[in-house]
Amino acid sequence: MGFQVALTSLLEEFSDQLPELKNKLFVVGASTSEVVGGKIGKQGSVEIAQELYAALRQFEKKTGVHLVFQCCEHLNRAIVIERRLAEEKGLPEVAAIPVREAGGAMAAYAFNQMGDPVLVERISCDLGIDIGDTFIGMHLKEVAIPIRLSKKELGQAHVTFASTRPKRIGGERAVYKISE
């Protein structure tokens, strides 16, 4: 199907624009249904999830980001995360196990690939990818910035990348960069 190759290309372009990725939290929202041209939540595909996950894990290894995966609305968009990382960030675990029909194929696949996964209800991520308009915004830090890439689709799904920045506070006399 070539989705792994296509996603790898998008991730490389993204990382070219944001070279400092190590240890950043990267939220993945992905509708495998939308990738193949279906309606979100109706045609979840483990095979598509497997391809996407392979590209995402390669990206994680190359850049040092920490991948977390957003479930669908049936699990209130909970986050699949490694237990160690959840504990390190002080995120309380919630009780559910994502499956294709409740959580989504991508989140369920990621859960089954991780070493010691848990679900958490909320997280505040530095970066993210939204494949198929899954609405990852609730899991990004408050000031999100869209990252424009040369392609806006993966298969049939709309794709959006985002970064974040700290809030700028203070008004007209505030300084945001140290003068040299």
Secondary structure, DSSP 8 states (H G I E B T S, - for coil): --HHHHHHHHHHHHHHH----TT-EEEEEE-HHHHTT--TTTS--HHHHHHHHHHHHHHHHHH--EEEEE--GGGTT-EEEEHHHHHHTT--EES---BTTBB-HHHHHHHHHSSSEEEES---BSEEEEESS--GGGGB-SEEEEE--S--EETTEEEEEEEEE----S-TT---S---
